Amino acid sequence: MTNRKKPRVYLTRKLPDAVETRMRELFDAELNVDDIPRTRDELAAAMKRVDVLVPTIADRIDEALIAEAGPQLKLIAGFSNGTDHIDVDAAARKGITVTNTPNVLTEDTADMTMALILAVNRRLAEGARVLTDKPGDWEGWSPTWMLGRRIWGKRIGIVGMGRIGTAVARRAKAFGLAIHYHNRNRVTATTEEELEATYWDSLDQMLARVDIVSVNCPYTPATFHLLSARRLALMQPTAILVNTARGDIIDEAAMIQLIRDGKIAGAGLDVYHNEPSVNPKLVKLAREGKVVLLPHMGSATIEGRIDMGDKVIINIRAFYDGHRPPNRVLPGRN
């Protein structure tokens, strides 16, 4: 790239300093120093003049935006694992390559899944609030106060046994949970033996038999409301639901009603329908101690974000060196 003009790269959000420094060294990079989300008009204007767009999952790059892009825009190098926020098919029709940053957030997301499982069952958020909101009200230890539920010896049902689901299963097994899973395809016999995992071809049957449901599948048109009102109603009244994948995989309104009615014991959520907006009914349930809510921070580690940035850089460099980017997303697969 030293003998050619550096590609103009537009970052829609602030990235870790180490990533931005490297971006400036290698490319003609336009940073978002203030980290203020770009408006649709700002995105449209940038796509008319830059060579590479680096969007995040908070940026919806739809068919209309892509149609307005200038002929010089040849690469959308997504700073994300998922690509449901980018119309990959529309990009392909326009001759624009799309890449993502897979396989770097697996362990971080699995850690947060286990954290939510513990937080909901052991009432961690409620306990923390006792000491921060009204510390003078705590009268000391009591044998019957703040009782949660043990997770050792319980059954976890993992919806989506890909990399993240498998990483969750390994952690859950170490905590003494029995592993059950539903997946489009059965995992290898070696993995099943390692995890002592039980495969369920029927998601309905698994949901009715586990104590914890962990949603770890990717979001696609096929998984929209995969956990529908009908399926959520199959869960045991003592069971909890944890979602660190995408909010739209669950029928959120139905889940809220079932928790309010005592037909599901609780939930731990890091993702939401229509985020960053959070349903006020969910907030109310959180204040009542029935759900634990986090602001989409499952993959938020310094190491993970730097790894994502490194993948973006590698994809851009490969593309402009005339090679196929290692993380190219093919049309028809998002």
C-alpha positions in Angstrom: 0.0 0.0 0.0 3.0 2.3 0.3 3.1 3.1 -3.4 -0.7 3.7 -3.7 -3.0 6.4 -2.4 -4.3 5.4 1.0 -8.0 4.4 1.0 -10.3 6.9 2.7 -11.8 5.0 5.7 -14.7 6.4 7.7 -15.2 5.1 11.3 -18.8 5.7 12.5 -17.9 5.4 16.2 -14.8 5.8 18.4 -12.6 2.7 18.6 -9.9 1.9 21.1 -6.9 4.2 20.8 -4.5 1.4 19.7 -6.9 0.6 16.8 -7.4 4.2 15.8 -3.6 4.9 15.8 -3.0 2.0 13.5 -5.9 3.1 11.3 -4.3 6.5 10.9 -0.9 5.0 10.1 -2.3 2.7 7.4 -5.2 4.6 5.9 -6.6 8.1 5.4 -8.9 7.5 8.4 -11.7 9.8 9.5 -12.3 9.2 13.2 -15.4 9.9 15.4 -13.5 11.4 18.3 -16.6 12.5 20.2 -18.2 9.0 19.8 -21.5 10.6 18.9 -23.7 8.3 16.8 -23.7 9.3 13.2 -27.1 10.4 11.8 -28.5 8.8 8.7 -27.7 11.9 6.7 -24.1 11.9 7.9 -23.8 8.2 6.9 -25.3 8.9 3.5 -22.9 11.8 2.9 -19.9 9.7 3.9 -20.8 6.9 1.7 -20.8 9.2 -1.3 -17.2 10.2 -0.8 -15.2 7.5 1.1 -13.7 4.2 -0.1 -14.4 2.2 3.1 -17.1 2.4 5.7 -16.5 0.9 9.1 -20.0 0.7 10.8 -20.9 -0.9 14.1 -24.0 -2.8 15.0 -25.7 0.5 16.0 -25.5 1.7 12.4 -28.3 0.4 10.1 -26.8 0.2 6.6 -29.9 -0.6 4.6 -30.7 -0.9 0.9 -31.6 2.8 0.5 -28.3 4.0 2.0 -26.4 1.6 -0.1 -28.2 2.7 -3.3 -27.1 6.2 -2.6 -23.4 5.3 -2.1 -20.8 6.7 -4.5 -19.0 4.4 -7.0 -15.8 4.7 -5.0 -17.3 2.9 -2.0 -16.1 -0.7 -2.5 -15.9 -2.1 1.1 -18.1 -2.1 4.2 -15.7 -3.4 6.9 -18.1 -4.0 9.8 -16.9 -3.7 13.3 -19.1 -6.4 14.5 -19.6 -10.2 14.6 -23.2 -10.1 13.3 -24.2 -8.5 10.0 -28.0 -8.2 10.4 -27.6 -4.4 10.4 -26.1 -4.4 6.9 -28.1 -5.3 3.8 -25.4 -7.7 2.4 -27.5 -8.6 -0.7 -28.0 -4.9 -1.6 -24.2 -4.3 -1.2 -23.4 -7.2 -3.4 -25.7 -5.9 -6.1 -23.8 -2.6 -5.9 -20.5 -4.3 -6.2 -19.6 -3.6 -2.5 -17.8 -6.2 -0.4 -18.9 -6.7 3.2 -16.7 -8.1 6.0 -17.2 -8.7 9.7 -15.1 -9.6 12.8 -16.1 -13.2 13.8 -14.6 -15.5 16.4 -13.1 -12.8 18.7 -16.0 -12.3 21.1 -16.8 -15.9 22.0 -15.2 -16.1 25.4 -16.3 -12.6 26.5 -19.9 -13.2 25.6 -19.9 -16.7 27.2 -18.5 -15.1 30.4 -21.3 -12.6 30.5 -23.9 -15.3 29.9 -22.7 -17.1 33.0 -22.6 -13.8 34.9 -26.3 -13.3 34.1 -27.2 -16.8 35.0 -25.6 -16.3 38.4 -27.0 -12.8 38.8 -30.6 -13.9 38.2 -30.5 -17.1 40.3 -28.6 -15.6 43.2 -30.2 -12.1 43.1 -26.9 -10.3 42.8 -28.3 -7.0 41.5 -30.9 -6.9 44.3 -28.2 -7.6 46.9 -25.9 -4.9 45.5 -28.7 -2.3 45.6 -29.3 -3.0 49.3 -25.9 -1.6 50.2 -25.8 1.2 47.7 -29.4 2.5 47.8 -30.3 2.1 51.4 -27.3 0.9 53.3 -28.7 1.8 56.7 -31.6 -0.6 56.1 -29.4 -3.7 56.2 -29.7 -5.4 59.6 -27.2 -8.1 58.9 -27.2 -11.7 57.9 -30.4 -13.7 58.2 -31.1 -17.4 57.4 -34.2 -16.7 55.3 -33.4 -13.3 53.7 -32.5 -12.8 50.0 -32.8 -16.5 49.2 -32.0 -17.3 45.6 -31.8 -20.6 43.7 -28.8 -23.0 43.5 -27.6 -23.6 39.9 -25.5 -26.7 40.7 -27.3 -29.8 39.6 -29.8 -27.9 37.4 -30.4 -28.3 33.6 -29.4 -25.6 31.1 -30.9 -25.6 27.7 -28.7 -23.8 25.1 -30.4 -22.4 22.0 -27.7 -22.3 19.4 -24.7 -24.5 19.9 -22.2 -22.6 17.8 -18.9 -21.2 19.2 -20.6 -19.1 21.9 -23.1 -21.7 22.8 -20.3 -24.3 23.2 -18.2 -21.9 25.3 -21.3 -21.3 27.5 -21.7 -25.1 27.8 -18.1 -25.6 28.9 -18.6 -23.0 31.7 -21.9 -24.3 32.7 -20.6 -27.8 33.0 -17.8 -26.6 35.3 -20.6 -25.1 37.5 -22.3 -28.5 37.8 -25.1 -27.9 35.3 -26.4 -30.6 33.0 -26.0 -29.6 29.4 -28.9 -29.7 27.0 -29.0 -28.0 23.6 -31.0 -27.4 20.5 -29.2 -26.5 17.3 -29.9 -26.6 13.6 -27.2 -29.4 13.3 -26.0 -31.7 16.0 -22.5 -31.0 17.3 -19.7 -33.7 16.9 -19.8 -36.8 19.0 -16.5 -35.7 20.5 -18.0 -32.4 21.7 -21.1 -34.1 23.0 -19.0 -36.6 25.0 -16.8 -33.8 26.4 -19.8 -31.8 27.6 -22.0 -34.8 28.4 -24.5 -32.9 26.4 -28.0 -34.0 25.4 -29.3 -33.0 22.0 -32.9 -32.0 21.4 -34.2 -32.0 17.9 -37.4 -30.4 19.2 -36.9 -27.0 20.8 -40.4 -27.2 22.3 -39.5 -30.4 24.2 -36.2 -29.0 25.5 -37.8 -25.7 26.7 -40.3 -27.7 28.8 -37.6 -29.7 30.6 -34.8 -27.3 31.6 -34.2 -24.8 34.4 -32.2 -22.3 32.5 -32.6 -21.3 28.9 -29.6 -19.5 27.3 -30.1 -17.9 23.9 -26.9 -18.0 21.9 -28.0 -18.4 18.3 -27.4 -15.8 15.6 -30.1 -13.4 14.5 -31.5 -14.2 11.0 -35.0 -13.9 9.5 -35.4 -17.6 10.5 -34.7 -16.9 14.2 -36.9 -13.8 14.5 -39.1 -14.6 17.5 -37.8 -18.1 17.6 -38.8 -18.0 21.3 -42.4 -17.1 20.5 -45.2 -16.6 23.0 -46.2 -20.2 22.4 -42.7 -21.5 23.1 -42.0 -19.3 26.1 -45.2 -20.6 27.6 -43.7 -24.1 27.6 -41.0 -23.1 30.1 -41.3 -24.2 33.7 -42.5 -21.5 36.2 -39.3 -21.9 38.1 -37.1 -21.5 35.0 -35.2 -18.4 33.9 -34.3 -17.1 30.5 -30.9 -15.5 29.6 -30.3 -13.7 26.3 -26.9 -12.3 25.2 -27.5 -12.8 21.4 -30.1 -10.5 19.9 -33.3 -9.0 21.3 -35.5 -9.9 18.4 -35.0 -13.7 18.9 -37.4 -13.5 21.8 -41.0 -12.2 21.7 -40.2 -9.6 24.3 -43.8 -8.6 25.1 -44.8 -12.2 25.7 -41.8 -12.8 27.9 -42.7 -9.7 30.0 -46.2 -10.9 30.5 -45.2 -14.4 31.5 -42.8 -13.1 34.1 -45.4 -10.7 35.4 -47.8 -13.6 35.7 -45.3 -15.8 37.5 -45.1 -18.3 34.6 -41.4 -17.7 34.1 -39.3 -17.1 37.2 -37.1 -14.3 35.7 -34.7 -13.3 33.0 -31.2 -11.9 32.5 -31.0 -9.7 29.4 -28.1 -7.9 27.6 -30.0 -7.3 24.4 -33.5 -5.9 23.6 -36.0 -5.4 20.9 -35.6 -1.9 19.5 -32.5 -1.0 21.5 -31.2 1.4 22.8 -34.8 1.9 23.8 -35.7 -0.5 26.7 -39.3 -1.4 27.4 -40.4 0.5 30.6 -42.2 -2.7 31.7 -38.8 -4.5 31.7 -37.3 -1.7 33.8 -40.2 -2.1 36.3 -39.6 -5.8 36.5 -35.9 -5.1 37.2 -36.8 -2.7 40.0 -39.0 -5.5 41.4 -36.0 -7.9 41.3 -37.5 -10.2 38.7 -35.1 -9.5 35.8 -31.5 -8.3 35.5 -30.8 -5.8 32.7 -27.5 -4.9 31.2 -26.8 -2.3 28.5 -25.5 -4.6 25.7 -22.1 -5.1 27.2 -21.6 -8.8 26.7 -18.6 -8.4 24.5 -17.3 -5.2 26.1 -13.7 -6.0 27.0 -10.7 -4.1 26.0 -9.1 -7.2 24.6 -12.2 -8.0 22.6 -12.5 -4.6 21.0 -8.9 -4.4 20.1 -9.2 -7.9 18.5 -12.2 -6.7 16.5 -10.3 -3.6 15.3 -7.4 -5.8 14.2 -9.7 -7.8 12.1 -11.2 -4.7 10.5 -7.6 -3.6 9.6 -6.7 -7.0 8.2 -9.8 -7.1 6.1 -9.2 -3.6 4.7 -5.5 -4.3 4.0 -6.3 -7.6 2.3 -8.9 -6.0 0.1 -6.7 -3.1 -1.1 -3.8 -5.5 -1.6 -5.9 -7.3 -4.1 -6.8 -10.3 -2.0 -10.0 -11.7 -0.8 -10.6 -10.4 2.8 -10.5 -13.3 5.2 -13.8 -12.3 6.8 -15.9 -11.6 3.7 -19.6 -12.1 4.3 -21.3 -13.7 1.3 -24.7 -12.5 0.1 -27.7 -14.6 1.2 -26.1 -15.7 4.4 -26.9 -13.0 6.9 
